[in-house]
Amino acid sequence: MRKSDMRKSWHIFSTDIRKLLVNWVACVIIGGLIILPSLYAWFNIKASWDPYAQTDQIPVGIVNEDVGATVRDDDIHVGDQLVDTLKKNNSFEWHFVNEENAMDRLEYGTIMRQ
């Protein structure tokens, strides 16, 4: 590229910028085209950055109706073992309730409280 070509390019660019600065509508549109995609990206990144960080605030109702079983003369209560494991787990807000309470809360859409 020769110097004269570079000067012509710079002249065209500077003329466009001067014309843009006197036309406020074009400034608003170009400003919007610069800012809106940035805001869109920022909100989407913020919303999906760490979706599992706040799961300890999600209420989950647990109903244990396991009656157990006998296998080879051993009593097995998997439901009780599962409940004991979940009580030690803090990844969700576990609520251990009976079936009637759980169904009432499910029907009326209220948050479970023990």
JOHU-V312810 format. One record per residue. N is the residue number from 0. RES is the residue in one small letter. SS is DSSP state (H for helix, E for strand, - for the rest). PHI is phi in whole degrees, 0 to 359 (NA if undefined). OMEGA is omega in whole degrees, 0 to 359 (NA if undefined). Layout:
N,RES,SS,PHI,OMEGA
N,RES,SS,PHI,OMEGA
This chain:
0,m,-,NA,180
1,r,-,275,180
2,k,H,298,181
3,s,H,294,177
4,d,H,294,179
5,m,H,294,177
6,r,H,296,178
7,k,H,297,179
8,s,H,298,180
9,w,H,295,179
10,h,H,297,178
11,i,H,298,180
12,f,H,298,182
13,s,H,295,176
14,t,H,295,178
15,d,H,297,180
16,i,H,294,178
17,r,H,299,179
18,k,H,294,179
19,l,H,293,183
20,l,H,292,178
21,v,H,272,180
22,n,-,255,186
23,w,H,293,179
24,v,H,295,178
25,a,H,296,177
26,c,H,298,180
27,v,H,296,181
28,i,H,296,180
29,i,H,294,176
30,g,H,300,177
31,g,H,296,179
32,l,H,292,177
33,i,H,274,188
34,i,H,279,185
35,l,H,300,177
36,p,H,297,178
37,s,H,294,177
38,l,H,297,178
39,y,H,301,180
40,a,H,296,182
41,w,H,298,180
42,f,H,295,180
43,n,H,292,178
44,i,H,294,179
45,k,H,298,183
46,a,H,290,184
47,s,H,246,184
48,w,-,296,180
49,d,-,217,186
50,p,-,292,183
51,y,-,261,182
52,a,-,288,186
53,q,-,248,182
54,t,H,292,179
55,d,H,290,178
56,q,H,257,180
57,i,-,268,180
58,p,E,285,179
59,v,E,229,179
60,g,E,270,180
61,i,E,240,176
62,v,-,242,180
63,n,-,254,177
64,e,-,244,179
65,d,-,288,179
66,v,-,265,179
67,g,-,85,180
68,a,E,208,176
69,t,E,243,180
70,v,E,234,180
71,r,-,52,178
72,d,-,65,175
73,d,E,247,175
74,d,E,281,181
75,i,E,241,178
76,h,-,234,183
77,v,H,295,179
78,g,H,300,179
79,d,H,294,178
80,q,H,296,179
81,l,H,295,179
82,v,H,298,178
83,d,H,298,179
84,t,H,294,181
85,l,H,292,178
86,k,H,295,178
87,k,H,275,184
88,n,-,266,181
89,n,-,253,184
90,s,-,284,175
91,f,-,225,176
92,e,E,269,185
93,w,E,284,175
94,h,E,232,182
95,f,E,261,187
96,v,-,228,176
97,n,-,274,185
98,e,H,297,183
99,e,H,298,179
100,n,H,297,180
101,a,H,296,181
102,m,H,293,176
103,d,H,298,181
104,r,H,294,179
105,l,H,292,181
106,e,H,295,185
107,y,H,266,175
108,g,-,70,180
109,t,-,264,179
110,i,-,285,182
111,m,-,286,172
112,r,-,230,184
113,q,-,283,NA
